[in-house]
């Protein structure tokens, strides 16, 4: 399974409310028609504070993060080559400005319990330290770091999305320098208070000390989740 994730910034002159409404009501149903699409989630950014984490923040300023699941890269490429995607692309430019696209491999560390009820979702964009190889970043993140974060109190879900490819706009190849993203984190808690308590815990002391050894920047957002497919 792979996840195509879009970092979306609303088109200049478009209000936040208009962006959200168009994304939900017009764009979402168009993207839902893509062949081979297994799941599609819109994450609408509601809070851009670093919120309880003591780490250098990147310059990312976005309004939403899309997630589209496919069984394989080949299935994703067929979807992008389809007529359905042409409709998506035509609509995209009517309400979205700057866009970064990454292809990721998900690592579900703590599955979300569907019966848990409403949860607060926090997403973070990670950039590895200069001089560190992508392979070394993956080993540190999927190894010790995953186990450290797994011990956070009140943690209701944790997924790591490792970036394996990146593009700009609607699919033009992008260099790492233009889109310096190595991973995107998804964390779920019952409340903002639980997030703050988790990041004040001894487990957070361990994970954050380790993060300093291999992560250069962590840019966090709280999101409102809209399940499309």
N, C-alpha and C positions, 0 to 999 in steps of 0.2 A: 504494500500500500504506500502511495506517495500523496503528499498534500501540496497543492499549488496555492501559495499565499500571496495576496496582493496588499501592499501598503498604500493606502489611498488618501489623497488630499483633495478636498473639494475644489471645484473650479472657482477661480477668482470671481467675486460678485455673487456667488451662490451662498445663501445662508446655511447655517448648520441644520436648521429645521428642514429646509428644502432638500438638502443633500440626503438627510436620513430618510425622508419620505420617498424621494425618487428611488433611492437604493432599495428600499423595502418593497415598494409597490410596483415599480416599473422594471428596474434592472434585475431584481431577484428572480421574478418569473421568467425573464429571458434566459438568464444563466442556468436556470433549473432544467432547461430543455437540452443542454449539452449532452451528446451521446457519451455513454460510458461513465457519467457522473454518479458516484456512489453516495456522496453527502455534500451539502453546501451550507456553510454557516457564515453569517455576517456578524462582525464584532464592531459595534459602534462605540467609538471612544467617548467616554463621559468624564474622565478625570486624567489630567496629564501630570499630576504631581509624582515625585519619586516615591513618596509615601512609605516611610519606615525603613527604607533601605539606604545604607551609607556607602555609595559607590559612585564613581564618576558617571554622569549622565551624558548621552549623546545628543546630537542636535536634531533628532527626528521630530518632526511636527506633522502629525497625521490625524485624519478624521475617522479612519476605519481600517480594519484588517479583514480581508476576505479569506475564507478557507474552502477549497474545493478538493475533495478526495477522489482519487482514481486508483484502479488496481495496479497500474503500471505507468511508466513514462510514455510508453507506446500508446496507451489508451488516452493519456492526456494530450499527446501530440495529435492524435486523430480528432479529438474534440476541438482543438484549436484550429484545425484545418477544415472544420465543418461549416456549413452554411449557418447553422445555429450560432456559432461563435462570431460570424460576420455581423449578425444582428446585435450581439453583445458588444462588439467593438464599436459599432456605429452609435449605440446608445451611451457607451462609456464616456465618450468625449463631450457629451452634452451636459454632464454634471460633475465629472472628475477631472482634476488637473494633473499634477505630478503623481506618477505611479511607479512603484518598484515591485517587481514580481520575483518571487523565489520559489524554487522547487525544493521541498523538504521531505525528509524521512522521519516519521514520528516514532518516538520512544515513549510508550505509556508506562510511567513509573508507578503512579497511583491512579487506578481507574476511578472515574467518577461514578458514584452509585446513583442510578437513575431514580431511586426512591428517596434521595436525600432532600428533595424539595428545592426551592429557590436558593441559588448560591451567587456569591460575588466572584466574578472572574477577573483575574489580573493577568495581563500579557506583558512580556518584556522582550526587547530586542537586544541581542548580545553581539558584541564585537570582540574578537580575540586580541590578546596582547601582541604588539608588533614583534616579529621574529618567530612567533609560534606557528607551526604548521597546522593546516586543517586537521590532519590526522591526530596530532598531539592534543588539539582542542577537543576533538571528539572523545578521545580516550579519557581525558580529565573530566569532561562533562558527563559522559555516559557511565563513568566509573565511580570514583570517590564522591563526586559532587551530587550525583543522583541519590546515592545512599544517604548523604548528609541532609539533603533537603527533605527526603522521605521521612525524616524523624521530626519534622516541624509539628508542633502541637496544633490541633484543630484543622490540619490539612485535609481537604475533602477531595482533592484531585491534583495530579501533576503530570504534565506531558512535556517532553522536550522535542522540538522540531529542528532537526539538523539540516542546515542548508547545503544542498549538493549542486545547485545551479541557480543562476540569477539572470534576470533580464530587465530592461527598462521599458517604459511605455506599455505597449500591448504585445511585446514579444521580442523586440530587438535585443540581441546579445549585449550583456553588460559586464564590465570588468569588476573585479573585487574592489578596486579603488573607487569606482563610481557607486557601488552598492555594498559597502563593507558590513555585511550581516553574516554571522556564522550560525546563529541559532535564534529561535523564537520560543519563549517559555509560555506555558499556560498553567496557571495556578488557580485553584478554586477553594474558597473559604465560605463560611456561613455569613460573615459580616466583615466590614472594614475593621472593626475592633479586633476581630480574630486575626486579621492580617497583621495589624500593629503588634498584637501580643506575640504572634509567631516570630516576627522579626526582632523581637526583644528577648527571645528565648536562648538558652545555651546551644541548642541545635543551630540556630541562626549564626551564633558566634563562630561555630565551626565552619559552616558553609560559606560565610562571608569572608573569613580569613582565607579559605581555599580559593574563593573566586578571585581574590586579588592576585593570585599566582598565574592565572591564565585568561582572565577576562579584563579587557581594557575599559569597556563602557557597558552599562546596563541602563536601558531607557524603558521605563515602565508606564503602563496605562491601565486604568480600569475600563472595562467595556460592558456594554449592554448587548447581550447575545440574541440574535434573531436566527432561528433555525428555518432554513428554506427547504432543504431536502434532508 
